Amino acid sequence: MDRWSITSIIVIICFLFLLFAELGLIPDYIISFIPPEFRGTLIFIAFVILALAGIGILPLSPKKK
């Protein structure tokens, strides 16, 4: 695995974790290290990163030569 695929996996895992935490699908004792006042901000950042990756501004894979 190259660094681009590892970055993609990390971004997707972080996005899913924050999304599930925001939706309440993860027990509170697991997400207790994230203060409640920052959860909304983190899910917004995750949406922005995913959107930028989706439209190609933030590449999550190496550019083809």
PQR file of N, CA, C, O and H, with PARSE charges and radii, in Angstrom:
ATOM      1  N   MET A   1       0.845  -1.186   0.000 -0.4000 1.5000
ATOM      2  CA  MET A   1       0.000   0.000   0.000 -0.0000 2.0000
ATOM      3  C   MET A   1       0.882   1.238   0.000  0.5500 1.7000
ATOM      4  O   MET A   1       1.835   1.344   0.772 -0.5500 1.4000
ATOM      5  N   ASP A   2       0.545   2.170  -0.881 -0.4000 1.5000
ATOM      6  CA  ASP A   2       1.308   3.400  -0.893 -0.0000 2.0000
ATOM      7  C   ASP A   2       0.672   4.420   0.042  0.5500 1.7000
ATOM      8  O   ASP A   2      -0.376   4.171   0.638 -0.5500 1.4000
ATOM      9  H   ASP A   2      -0.229   2.084  -1.508  0.4000 1.0000
ATOM     10  N   ARG A   3       1.321   5.563   0.158 -0.4000 1.5000
ATOM     11  CA  ARG A   3       0.853   6.551   1.139 -0.0000 2.0000
ATOM     12  C   ARG A   3      -0.491   7.141   0.758  0.5500 1.7000
ATOM     13  O   ARG A   3      -1.236   7.573   1.637 -0.5500 1.4000
ATOM     14  H   ARG A   3       2.172   5.766  -0.326  0.4000 1.0000
ATOM     15  N   TRP A   4      -0.827   7.173  -0.527 -0.4000 1.5000
ATOM     16  CA  TRP A   4      -2.110   7.736  -0.951 -0.0000 2.0000
ATOM     17  C   TRP A   4      -3.270   6.850  -0.517  0.5500 1.7000
ATOM     18  O   TRP A   4      -4.300   7.356  -0.072 -0.5500 1.4000
ATOM     19  H   TRP A   4      -0.221   6.822  -1.242  0.4000 1.0000
ATOM     20  N   SER A   5      -3.119   5.554  -0.638 -0.4000 1.5000
ATOM     21  CA  SER A   5      -4.212   4.679  -0.225 -0.0000 2.0000
ATOM     22  C   SER A   5      -4.356   4.669   1.296  0.5500 1.7000
ATOM     23  O   SER A   5      -5.468   4.551   1.811 -0.5500 1.4000
ATOM     24  H   SER A   5      -2.282   5.142  -0.999  0.4000 1.0000
ATOM     25  N   ILE A   6      -3.251   4.792   2.011 -0.4000 1.5000
ATOM     26  CA  ILE A   6      -3.321   4.864   3.474 -0.0000 2.0000
ATOM     27  C   ILE A   6      -4.022   6.151   3.892  0.5500 1.7000
ATOM     28  O   ILE A   6      -4.843   6.140   4.809 -0.5500 1.4000
ATOM     29  H   ILE A   6      -2.348   4.888   1.593  0.4000 1.0000
ATOM     30  N   THR A   7      -3.703   7.267   3.223 -0.4000 1.5000
ATOM     31  CA  THR A   7      -4.369   8.532   3.520 -0.0000 2.0000
ATOM     32  C   THR A   7      -5.862   8.429   3.253  0.5500 1.7000
ATOM     33  O   THR A   7      -6.672   8.915   4.043 -0.5500 1.4000
ATOM     34  H   THR A   7      -3.036   7.276   2.478  0.4000 1.0000
ATOM     35  N   SER A   8      -6.229   7.801   2.150 -0.4000 1.5000
ATOM     36  CA  SER A   8      -7.643   7.630   1.820 -0.0000 2.0000
ATOM     37  C   SER A   8      -8.364   6.833   2.894  0.5500 1.7000
ATOM     38  O   SER A   8      -9.461   7.196   3.319 -0.5500 1.4000
ATOM     39  H   SER A   8      -5.571   7.406   1.509  0.4000 1.0000
ATOM     40  N   ILE A   9      -7.753   5.765   3.321 -0.4000 1.5000
ATOM     41  CA  ILE A   9      -8.366   4.922   4.348 -0.0000 2.0000
ATOM     42  C   ILE A   9      -8.516   5.684   5.657  0.5500 1.7000
ATOM     43  O   ILE A   9      -9.553   5.582   6.312 -0.5500 1.4000
ATOM     44  H   ILE A   9      -6.861   5.471   2.976  0.4000 1.0000
ATOM     45  N   ILE A  10      -7.504   6.442   6.045 -0.4000 1.5000
ATOM     46  CA  ILE A  10      -7.570   7.210   7.289 -0.0000 2.0000
ATOM     47  C   ILE A  10      -8.670   8.258   7.216  0.5500 1.7000
ATOM     48  O   ILE A  10      -9.425   8.424   8.174 -0.5500 1.4000
ATOM     49  H   ILE A  10      -6.662   6.525   5.513  0.4000 1.0000
ATOM     50  N   VAL A  11      -8.774   8.970   6.093 -0.4000 1.5000
ATOM     51  CA  VAL A  11      -9.814   9.994   5.946 -0.0000 2.0000
ATOM     52  C   VAL A  11     -11.201   9.364   6.018  0.5500 1.7000
ATOM     53  O   VAL A  11     -12.087   9.895   6.689 -0.5500 1.4000
ATOM     54  H   VAL A  11      -8.161   8.835   5.315  0.4000 1.0000
ATOM     55  N   ILE A  12     -11.395   8.262   5.349 -0.4000 1.5000
ATOM     56  CA  ILE A  12     -12.704   7.610   5.342 -0.0000 2.0000
ATOM     57  C   ILE A  12     -13.054   7.076   6.722  0.5500 1.7000
ATOM     58  O   ILE A  12     -14.196   7.215   7.160 -0.5500 1.4000
ATOM     59  H   ILE A  12     -10.676   7.831   4.804  0.4000 1.0000
ATOM     60  N   ILE A  13     -12.107   6.476   7.409 -0.4000 1.5000
ATOM     61  CA  ILE A  13     -12.360   5.952   8.762 -0.0000 2.0000
ATOM     62  C   ILE A  13     -12.689   7.090   9.725  0.5500 1.7000
ATOM     63  O   ILE A  13     -13.620   6.975  10.523 -0.5500 1.4000
ATOM     64  H   ILE A  13     -11.180   6.363   7.053  0.4000 1.0000
ATOM     65  N   CYS A  14     -11.932   8.189   9.659 -0.4000 1.5000
ATOM     66  CA  CYS A  14     -12.216   9.329  10.537 -0.0000 2.0000
ATOM     67  C   CYS A  14     -13.594   9.916  10.247  0.5500 1.7000
ATOM     68  O   CYS A  14     -14.336  10.257  11.168 -0.5500 1.4000
ATOM     69  H   CYS A  14     -11.176   8.283   9.011  0.4000 1.0000
ATOM     70  N   PHE A  15     -13.935  10.031   8.957 -0.4000 1.5000
ATOM     71  CA  PHE A  15     -15.250  10.548   8.593 -0.0000 2.0000
ATOM     72  C   PHE A  15     -16.356   9.649   9.140  0.5500 1.7000
ATOM     73  O   PHE A  15     -17.312  10.139   9.742 -0.5500 1.4000
ATOM     74  H   PHE A  15     -13.332   9.753   8.208  0.4000 1.0000
ATOM     75  N   LEU A  16     -16.233   8.352   8.936 -0.4000 1.5000
ATOM     76  CA  LEU A  16     -17.266   7.426   9.415 -0.0000 2.0000
ATOM     77  C   LEU A  16     -17.366   7.440  10.935  0.5500 1.7000
ATOM     78  O   LEU A  16     -18.468   7.407  11.483 -0.5500 1.4000
ATOM     79  H   LEU A  16     -15.456   7.955   8.447  0.4000 1.0000
ATOM     80  N   PHE A  17     -16.230   7.489  11.619 -0.4000 1.5000
ATOM     81  CA  PHE A  17     -16.254   7.542  13.079 -0.0000 2.0000
ATOM     82  C   PHE A  17     -16.981   8.779  13.562  0.5500 1.7000
ATOM     83  O   PHE A  17     -17.836   8.699  14.444 -0.5500 1.4000
ATOM     84  H   PHE A  17     -15.335   7.517  11.174  0.4000 1.0000
ATOM     85  N   LEU A  18     -16.642   9.936  12.982 -0.4000 1.5000
ATOM     86  CA  LEU A  18     -17.294  11.173  13.408 -0.0000 2.0000
ATOM     87  C   LEU A  18     -18.773  11.185  13.042  0.5500 1.7000
ATOM     88  O   LEU A  18     -19.595  11.682  13.811 -0.5500 1.4000
ATOM     89  H   LEU A  18     -15.947  10.002  12.265  0.4000 1.0000
ATOM     90  N   LEU A  19     -19.115  10.650  11.891 -0.4000 1.5000
ATOM     91  CA  LEU A  19     -20.515  10.588  11.494 -0.0000 2.0000
ATOM     92  C   LEU A  19     -21.314   9.692  12.428  0.5500 1.7000
ATOM     93  O   LEU A  19     -22.397  10.068  12.876 -0.5500 1.4000
ATOM     94  H   LEU A  19     -18.447  10.246  11.266  0.4000 1.0000
ATOM     95  N   PHE A  20     -20.790   8.518  12.721 -0.4000 1.5000
ATOM     96  CA  PHE A  20     -21.490   7.612  13.632 -0.0000 2.0000
ATOM     97  C   PHE A  20     -21.556   8.184  15.041  0.5500 1.7000
ATOM     98  O   PHE A  20     -22.542   7.973  15.748 -0.5500 1.4000
ATOM     99  H   PHE A  20     -19.910   8.213  12.357  0.4000 1.0000
ATOM    100  N   ALA A  21     -20.519   8.903  15.458 -0.4000 1.5000
ATOM    101  CA  ALA A  21     -20.546   9.533  16.779 -0.0000 2.0000
ATOM    102  C   ALA A  21     -21.617  10.615  16.825  0.5500 1.7000
ATOM    103  O   ALA A  21     -22.338  10.743  17.815 -0.5500 1.4000
ATOM    104  H   ALA A  21     -19.718   9.074  14.884  0.4000 1.0000
ATOM    105  N   GLU A  22     -21.719  11.401  15.738 -0.4000 1.5000
ATOM    106  CA  GLU A  22     -22.715  12.463  15.686 -0.0000 2.0000
ATOM    107  C   GLU A  22     -24.130  11.903  15.659  0.5500 1.7000
ATOM    108  O   GLU A  22     -25.040  12.486  16.248 -0.5500 1.4000
ATOM    109  H   GLU A  22     -21.134  11.297  14.934  0.4000 1.0000
ATOM    110  N   LEU A  23     -24.320  10.788  14.987 -0.4000 1.5000
ATOM    111  CA  LEU A  23     -25.640  10.177  14.908 -0.0000 2.0000
ATOM    112  C   LEU A  23     -26.002   9.362  16.150  0.5500 1.7000
ATOM    113  O   LEU A  23     -27.138   8.908  16.288 -0.5500 1.4000
ATOM    114  H   LEU A  23     -23.581  10.314  14.508  0.4000 1.0000
ATOM    115  N   GLY A  24     -25.038   9.179  17.051 -0.4000 1.5000
ATOM    116  CA  GLY A  24     -25.294   8.453  18.281 -0.0000 2.0000
ATOM    117  C   GLY A  24     -25.231   6.951  18.136  0.5500 1.7000
ATOM    118  O   GLY A  24     -25.784   6.227  18.964 -0.5500 1.4000
ATOM    119  H   GLY A  24     -24.116   9.548  16.938  0.4000 1.0000
ATOM    120  N   LEU A  25     -24.571   6.466  17.100 -0.4000 1.5000
ATOM    121  CA  LEU A  25     -24.473   5.027  16.868 -0.0000 2.0000
ATOM    122  C   LEU A  25     -23.291   4.385  17.592  0.5500 1.7000
ATOM    123  O   LEU A  25     -23.168   3.160  17.625 -0.5500 1.4000
ATOM    124  H   LEU A  25     -24.122   7.054  16.427  0.4000 1.0000
ATOM    125  N   ILE A  26     -22.429   5.210  18.166 -0.4000 1.5000
ATOM    126  CA  ILE A  26     -21.285   4.715  18.927 -0.0000 2.0000
ATOM    127  C   ILE A  26     -21.551   5.030  20.393  0.5500 1.7000
ATOM    128  O   ILE A  26     -21.965   6.142  20.721 -0.5500 1.4000
ATOM    129  H   ILE A  26     -22.529   6.204  18.139  0.4000 1.0000
ATOM    130  N   PRO A  27     -21.318   4.067  21.275 -0.5600 1.5000
ATOM    131  CA  PRO A  27     -21.562   4.321  22.710  0.2800 2.0000
ATOM    132  C   PRO A  27     -20.755   5.509  23.229  0.5500 1.7000
ATOM    133  O   PRO A  27     -19.656   5.787  22.750 -0.5500 1.4000
ATOM    134  N   ASP A  28     -21.317   6.197  24.208 -0.4000 1.5000
ATOM    135  CA  ASP A  28     -20.690   7.408  24.744 -0.0000 2.0000
ATOM    136  C   ASP A  28     -19.336   7.157  25.385  0.5500 1.7000
ATOM    137  O   ASP A  28     -18.475   8.036  25.355 -0.5500 1.4000
ATOM    138  H   ASP A  28     -22.210   5.971  24.597  0.4000 1.0000
ATOM    139  N   TYR A  29     -19.127   5.997  25.957 -0.4000 1.5000
ATOM    140  CA  TYR A  29     -17.842   5.765  26.618 -0.0000 2.0000
ATOM    141  C   TYR A  29     -16.698   5.666  25.605  0.5500 1.7000
ATOM    142  O   TYR A  29     -15.539   5.858  25.972 -0.5500 1.4000
ATOM    143  H   TYR A  29     -19.827   5.283  25.982  0.4000 1.0000
ATOM    144  N   ILE A  30     -16.999   5.374  24.355 -0.4000 1.5000
ATOM    145  CA  ILE A  30     -15.952   5.313  23.329 -0.0000 2.0000
ATOM    146  C   ILE A  30     -15.604   6.714  22.838  0.5500 1.7000
ATOM    147  O   ILE A  30     -14.434   7.003  22.584 -0.5500 1.4000
ATOM    148  H   ILE A  30     -17.941   5.218  24.056  0.4000 1.0000
ATOM    149  N   ILE A  31     -16.595   7.582  22.701 -0.4000 1.5000
ATOM    150  CA  ILE A  31     -16.342   8.924  22.174 -0.0000 2.0000
ATOM    151  C   ILE A  31     -16.227   9.975  23.269  0.5500 1.7000
ATOM    152  O   ILE A  31     -16.296  11.171  22.982 -0.5500 1.4000
ATOM    153  H   ILE A  31     -17.544   7.347  22.908  0.4000 1.0000
ATOM    154  N   SER A  32     -16.057   9.562  24.492 -0.4000 1.5000
ATOM    155  CA  SER A  32     -15.995  10.509  25.604 -0.0000 2.0000
ATOM    156  C   SER A  32     -14.753  11.393  25.558  0.5500 1.7000
ATOM    157  O   SER A  32     -14.720  12.431  26.218 -0.5500 1.4000
ATOM    158  H   SER A  32     -16.001   8.591  24.725  0.4000 1.0000
ATOM    159  N   PHE A  33     -13.724  11.006  24.789 -0.4000 1.5000
ATOM    160  CA  PHE A  33     -12.518  11.829  24.716 -0.0000 2.0000
ATOM    161  C   PHE A  33     -12.701  13.041  23.804  0.5500 1.7000
ATOM    162  O   PHE A  33     -11.863  13.943  23.815 -0.5500 1.4000
ATOM    163  H   PHE A  33     -13.750  10.162  24.252  0.4000 1.0000
ATOM    164  N   ILE A  34     -13.777  13.084  23.016 -0.4000 1.5000
ATOM    165  CA  ILE A  34     -14.078  14.244  22.175 -0.0000 2.0000
ATOM    166  C   ILE A  34     -15.103  15.094  22.921  0.5500 1.7000
ATOM    167  O   ILE A  34     -16.219  14.636  23.168 -0.5500 1.4000
ATOM    168  H   ILE A  34     -14.458  12.352  23.007  0.4000 1.0000
ATOM    169  N   PRO A  35     -14.742  16.322  23.282 -0.5600 1.5000
ATOM    170  CA  PRO A  35     -15.709  17.183  23.984  0.2800 2.0000
ATOM    171  C   PRO A  35     -16.947  17.429  23.122  0.5500 1.7000
ATOM    172  O   PRO A  35     -16.823  17.606  21.910 -0.5500 1.4000
ATOM    173  N   PRO A  36     -18.128  17.444  23.720 -0.5600 1.5000
ATOM    174  CA  PRO A  36     -19.367  17.602  22.945  0.2800 2.0000
ATOM    175  C   PRO A  36     -19.426  18.888  22.127  0.5500 1.7000
ATOM    176  O   PRO A  36     -20.038  18.909  21.060 -0.5500 1.4000
ATOM    177  N   GLU A  37     -18.803  19.957  22.609 -0.4000 1.5000
ATOM    178  CA  GLU A  37     -18.872  21.221  21.874 -0.0000 2.0000
ATOM    179  C   GLU A  37     -18.023  21.203  20.600  0.5500 1.7000
ATOM    180  O   GLU A  37     -18.195  22.068  19.742 -0.5500 1.4000
ATOM    181  H   GLU A  37     -18.305  19.939  23.477  0.4000 1.0000
ATOM    182  N   PHE A  38     -17.110  20.236  20.459 -0.4000 1.5000
ATOM    183  CA  PHE A  38     -16.281  20.143  19.265 -0.0000 2.0000
ATOM    184  C   PHE A  38     -16.786  19.113  18.255  0.5500 1.7000
ATOM    185  O   PHE A  38     -16.296  19.075  17.127 -0.5500 1.4000
ATOM    186  H   PHE A  38     -16.969  19.533  21.156  0.4000 1.0000
ATOM    187  N   ARG A  39     -17.740  18.292  18.629 -0.4000 1.5000
ATOM    188  CA  ARG A  39     -18.214  17.238  17.731 -0.0000 2.0000
ATOM    189  C   ARG A  39     -18.850  17.804  16.469  0.5500 1.7000
ATOM    190  O   ARG A  39     -18.620  17.283  15.378 -0.5500 1.4000
ATOM    191  H   ARG A  39     -18.138  18.323  19.546  0.4000 1.0000
ATOM    192  N   GLY A  40     -19.638  18.852  16.599 -0.4000 1.5000
ATOM    193  CA  GLY A  40     -20.254  19.470  15.435 -0.0000 2.0000
ATOM    194  C   GLY A  40     -19.221  20.053  14.487  0.5500 1.7000
ATOM    195  O   GLY A  40     -19.347  19.938  13.268 -0.5500 1.4000
ATOM    196  H   GLY A  40     -19.825  19.275  17.485  0.4000 1.0000
ATOM    197  N   THR A  41     -18.205  20.676  15.053 -0.4000 1.5000
ATOM    198  CA  THR A  41     -17.130  21.242  14.236 -0.0000 2.0000
ATOM    199  C   THR A  41     -16.360  20.147  13.524  0.5500 1.7000
ATOM    200  O   THR A  41     -16.022  20.293  12.350 -0.5500 1.4000
ATOM    201  H   THR A  41     -18.102  20.769  16.043  0.4000 1.0000
ATOM    202  N   LEU A  42     -16.080  19.061  14.211 -0.4000 1.5000
ATOM    203  CA  LEU A  42     -15.323  17.971  13.602 -0.0000 2.0000
ATOM    204  C   LEU A  42     -16.100  17.293  12.486  0.5500 1.7000
ATOM    205  O   LEU A  42     -15.515  16.930  11.466 -0.5500 1.4000
ATOM    206  H   LEU A  42     -16.354  18.943  15.165  0.4000 1.0000
ATOM    207  N   ILE A  43     -17.401  17.116  12.654 -0.4000 1.5000
ATOM    208  CA  ILE A  43     -18.185  16.492  11.588 -0.0000 2.0000
ATOM    209  C   ILE A  43     -18.281  17.431  10.392  0.5500 1.7000
ATOM    210  O   ILE A  43     -18.300  16.969   9.251 -0.5500 1.4000
ATOM    211  H   ILE A  43     -17.877  17.412  13.483  0.4000 1.0000
ATOM    212  N   PHE A  44     -18.342  18.750  10.630 -0.4000 1.5000
ATOM    213  CA  PHE A  44     -18.331  19.710   9.526 -0.0000 2.0000
ATOM    214  C   PHE A  44     -17.009  19.643   8.763  0.5500 1.7000
ATOM    215  O   PHE A  44     -17.006  19.647   7.532 -0.5500 1.4000
ATOM    216  H   PHE A  44     -18.326  19.125  11.557  0.4000 1.0000
ATOM    217  N   ILE A  45     -15.900  19.581   9.473 -0.4000 1.5000
ATOM    218  CA  ILE A  45     -14.582  19.458   8.830 -0.0000 2.0000
ATOM    219  C   ILE A  45     -14.498  18.165   8.036  0.5500 1.7000
ATOM    220  O   ILE A  45     -13.955  18.147   6.932 -0.5500 1.4000
ATOM    221  H   ILE A  45     -15.903  19.578  10.473  0.4000 1.0000
ATOM    222  N   ALA A  46     -15.034  17.081   8.590 -0.4000 1.5000
ATOM    223  CA  ALA A  46     -15.011  15.800   7.880 -0.0000 2.0000
ATOM    224  C   ALA A  46     -15.835  15.880   6.597  0.5500 1.7000
ATOM    225  O   ALA A  46     -15.429  15.334   5.571 -0.5500 1.4000
ATOM    226  H   ALA A  46     -15.476  17.095   9.487  0.4000 1.0000
ATOM    227  N   PHE A  47     -16.994  16.557   6.640 -0.4000 1.5000
ATOM    228  CA  PHE A  47     -17.800  16.735   5.432 -0.0000 2.0000
ATOM    229  C   PHE A  47     -17.059  17.562   4.389  0.5500 1.7000
ATOM    230  O   PHE A  47     -17.103  17.243   3.200 -0.5500 1.4000
ATOM    231  H   PHE A  47     -17.324  17.000   7.473  0.4000 1.0000
ATOM    232  N   VAL A  48     -16.381  18.621   4.822 -0.4000 1.5000
ATOM    233  CA  VAL A  48     -15.634  19.471   3.889 -0.0000 2.0000
ATOM    234  C   VAL A  48     -14.502  18.683   3.242  0.5500 1.7000
ATOM    235  O   VAL A  48     -14.307  18.774   2.030 -0.5500 1.4000
ATOM    236  H   VAL A  48     -16.346  18.880   5.787  0.4000 1.0000
ATOM    237  N   ILE A  49     -13.757  17.914   4.022 -0.4000 1.5000
ATOM    238  CA  ILE A  49     -12.659  17.112   3.473 -0.0000 2.0000
ATOM    239  C   ILE A  49     -13.190  16.083   2.493  0.5500 1.7000
ATOM    240  O   ILE A  49     -12.613  15.886   1.424 -0.5500 1.4000
ATOM    241  H   ILE A  49     -13.916  17.840   5.006  0.4000 1.0000
ATOM    242  N   LEU A  50     -14.283  15.426   2.846 -0.4000 1.5000
ATOM    243  CA  LEU A  50     -14.861  14.435   1.942 -0.0000 2.0000
ATOM    244  C   LEU A  50     -15.378  15.086   0.659  0.5500 1.7000
ATOM    245  O   LEU A  50     -15.238  14.515  -0.423 -0.5500 1.4000
ATOM    246  H   LEU A  50     -14.752  15.586   3.715  0.4000 1.0000
ATOM    247  N   ALA A  51     -15.971  16.272   0.770 -0.4000 1.5000
ATOM    248  CA  ALA A  51     -16.455  16.979  -0.420 -0.0000 2.0000
ATOM    249  C   ALA A  51     -15.296  17.416  -1.305  0.5500 1.7000
ATOM    250  O   ALA A  51     -15.364  17.270  -2.526 -0.5500 1.4000
ATOM    251  H   ALA A  51     -16.084  16.736   1.649  0.4000 1.0000
ATOM    252  N   LEU A  52     -14.237  17.948  -0.710 -0.4000 1.5000
ATOM    253  CA  LEU A  52     -13.071  18.356  -1.495 -0.0000 2.0000
ATOM    254  C   LEU A  52     -12.426  17.164  -2.188  0.5500 1.7000
ATOM    255  O   LEU A  52     -11.955  17.277  -3.320 -0.5500 1.4000
ATOM    256  H   LEU A  52     -14.182  18.066   0.281  0.4000 1.0000
ATOM    257  N   ALA A  53     -12.406  16.043  -1.520 -0.4000 1.5000
ATOM    258  CA  ALA A  53     -11.856  14.839  -2.139 -0.0000 2.0000
ATOM    259  C   ALA A  53     -12.775  14.348  -3.247  0.5500 1.7000
ATOM    260  O   ALA A  53     -12.304  13.843  -4.266 -0.5500 1.4000
ATOM    261  H   ALA A  53     -12.789  15.951  -0.600  0.4000 1.0000
ATOM    262  N   GLY A  54     -14.078  14.492  -3.059 -0.4000 1.5000
ATOM    263  CA  GLY A  54     -15.031  14.033  -4.056 -0.0000 2.0000
ATOM    264  C   GLY A  54     -14.990  14.820  -5.347  0.5500 1.7000
ATOM    265  O   GLY A  54     -15.200  14.256  -6.421 -0.5500 1.4000
ATOM    266  H   GLY A  54     -14.461  14.903  -2.231  0.4000 1.0000
ATOM    267  N   ILE A  55     -14.719  16.133  -5.262 -0.4000 1.5000
ATOM    268  CA  ILE A  55     -14.681  16.940  -6.476 -0.0000 2.0000
ATOM    269  C   ILE A  55     -13.269  17.069  -7.031  0.5500 1.7000
ATOM    270  O   ILE A  55     -13.063  17.740  -8.042 -0.5500 1.4000
ATOM    271  H   ILE A  55     -14.548  16.591  -4.390  0.4000 1.0000
ATOM    272  N   GLY A  56     -12.311  16.447  -6.396 -0.4000 1.5000
ATOM    273  CA  GLY A  56     -10.966  16.383  -6.953 -0.0000 2.0000
ATOM    274  C   GLY A  56     -10.010  17.458  -6.509  0.5500 1.7000
ATOM    275  O   GLY A  56      -8.867  17.480  -6.963 -0.5500 1.4000
ATOM    276  H   GLY A  56     -12.478  15.902  -5.575  0.4000 1.0000
ATOM    277  N   ILE A  57     -10.434  18.354  -5.637 -0.4000 1.5000
ATOM    278  CA  ILE A  57      -9.518  19.398  -5.165 -0.0000 2.0000
ATOM    279  C   ILE A  57      -8.495  18.812  -4.204  0.5500 1.7000
ATOM    280  O   ILE A  57      -7.320  19.176  -4.250 -0.5500 1.4000
ATOM    281  H   ILE A  57     -11.363  18.336  -5.268  0.4000 1.0000
ATOM    282  N   LEU A  58      -8.925  17.926  -3.350 -0.4000 1.5000
ATOM    283  CA  LEU A  58      -8.041  17.252  -2.407 -0.0000 2.0000
ATOM    284  C   LEU A  58      -7.827  15.833  -2.898  0.5500 1.7000
ATOM    285  O   LEU A  58      -8.680  14.973  -2.682 -0.5500 1.4000
ATOM    286  H   LEU A  58      -9.879  17.630  -3.313  0.4000 1.0000
ATOM    287  N   PRO A  59      -6.706  15.572  -3.555 -0.5600 1.5000
ATOM    288  CA  PRO A  59      -6.511  14.228  -4.111  0.2800 2.0000
ATOM    289  C   PRO A  59      -6.240  13.199  -3.016  0.5500 1.7000
ATOM    290  O   PRO A  59      -5.407  13.418  -2.136 -0.5500 1.4000
ATOM    291  N   LEU A  60      -6.941  12.096  -3.081 -0.4000 1.5000
ATOM    292  CA  LEU A  60      -6.700  11.004  -2.157 -0.0000 2.0000
ATOM    293  C   LEU A  60      -6.004   9.844  -2.851  0.5500 1.7000
ATOM    294  O   LEU A  60      -5.839   8.773  -2.268 -0.5500 1.4000
ATOM    295  H   LEU A  60      -7.617  11.918  -3.796  0.4000 1.0000
ATOM    296  N   SER A  61      -5.604  10.056  -4.079 -0.4000 1.5000
ATOM    297  CA  SER A  61      -4.857   9.045  -4.807 -0.0000 2.0000
ATOM    298  C   SER A  61      -3.806   9.769  -5.657  0.5500 1.7000
ATOM    299  O   SER A  61      -3.977  10.943  -5.984 -0.5500 1.4000
ATOM    300  H   SER A  61      -5.739  10.927  -4.553  0.4000 1.0000
ATOM    301  N   PRO A  62      -2.744   9.089  -6.007 -0.5600 1.5000
ATOM    302  CA  PRO A  62      -1.685   9.733  -6.777  0.2800 2.0000
ATOM    303  C   PRO A  62      -2.189  10.111  -8.179  0.5500 1.7000
ATOM    304  O   PRO A  62      -3.048   9.442  -8.753 -0.5500 1.4000
ATOM    305  N   LYS A  63      -1.634  11.186  -8.698 -0.4000 1.5000
ATOM    306  CA  LYS A  63      -2.012  11.616 -10.046 -0.0000 2.0000
ATOM    307  C   LYS A  63      -1.365  10.691 -11.075  0.5500 1.7000
ATOM    308  O   LYS A  63      -0.218  10.268 -10.933 -0.5500 1.4000
ATOM    309  H   LYS A  63      -0.936  11.729  -8.231  0.4000 1.0000
ATOM    310  N   LYS A  64      -2.126  10.402 -12.092 -0.4000 1.5000
ATOM    311  CA  LYS A  64      -1.609   9.563 -13.170 -0.0000 2.0000
ATOM    312  C   LYS A  64      -0.689  10.387 -14.050  0.5500 1.7000
ATOM    313  O   LYS A  64      -0.957  11.557 -14.324 -0.5500 1.4000
ATOM    314  H   LYS A  64      -3.057  10.746 -12.207  0.4000 1.0000
ATOM    315  N   LYS A  65       0.385   9.774 -14.487 -0.4000 1.5000
ATOM    316  CA  LYS A  65       1.325  10.487 -15.374 -0.0000 2.0000
ATOM    317  C   LYS A  65       1.055  10.148 -16.807  0.5500 1.7000
ATOM    318  O   LYS A  65       1.740  10.647 -17.699 -0.5500 1.4000
ATOM    319  H   LYS A  65       0.602   8.824 -14.264  0.4000 1.0000
TER
END
